[in-house]
Amino acid sequence: MNSGVRKTFVVLALVSASGLACAVYNDSCPVTDPQVWGQINVELDIRREFIRQCEAPVGNFVADAMLNYDYGLKDVDATGVPRDVSPSVALINAGAIRESVVCGQGNEKRESIPRGPVTDQDIFQLLPFVDTIVVIKMTGSQLEEVLEWGVSGLNLPGDDSAEGHFLQMAGEGKIEVNVDCAGDPQTLDGEGKVITNPGGRISSVCVGTGDPCFVADGTYYVATLDYITGKNDLDVPNDGFASFHGAGIMEKFETHVPLTETVRSWLAVQHEADYPKIENRMVFQNCDDVCGN
């Protein structure tokens, strides 16, 4: 966040019962002088059961923010010559997006963010965790393995179908992931460290407008959160993303850019009147009809 926001808010790093660091405000809650960061053109549904099972406009917005931020990254080509690189895909676990009102009383929640001006307080409550962006250099096959874990909870009974590891996504040019819930879900061993069944729910992936639009042994730069690429104190991959720790992951770029900063930057951009919206970034077959579209 920028220096102006730091002057307005004192942000504390706290550890919740789940062990996650959370950004919350001290002293006055809600903040008496929130700063407007921009405007959204449509009401954003942020209900837990929606964003953890469906392509959600709010997820598209945040993932687009991550994708389009200028991280100033450089890599070397096959001849060893440095070159600028930018993400081709952005992924955010839906559990990072919250409906809870951090500054509210008790278990207060909000179902949506209304159309109109958006403040820093809105964004810090929507994205309360102290997440920064990392960019992972990986193959198409490795990316597909990550996507498999994202949809592994769909069609499970009760709350198990609305897991926080469901992914919201964006792709350079476009992204379309076809999901068939009739396929086997990806599974992990009892410790949650090793993939025991790679899964077979991702029937196709398309990133960009090339022909072909997805190459299994191609190289993709994937912007995501430091949290889901990390491990806990017991060496267990966070949110079950063992796929980020498999053999052959090419490289991990630490940007140290807060997720909320990418959203602040994206809010400053003029967007189309109906953006963000559902764009069929995810297409579901044989999955429980919970999305209403």
LINZIVEN-V27083 format. One line per field, one symbol per residue. burial: # if it has 16 or more other C-alpha atoms within 10 Angstrom, else .. Layout:
# LINZIVEN-V27083
burial: ???
This chain:
# LINZIVEN-V27083
burial: ........#.#.........#####.........#.#################################.#..............##################.........#....######################################.....############.########...####...####..######.####.....#....#############....#########.......##...###########.......####..####.........
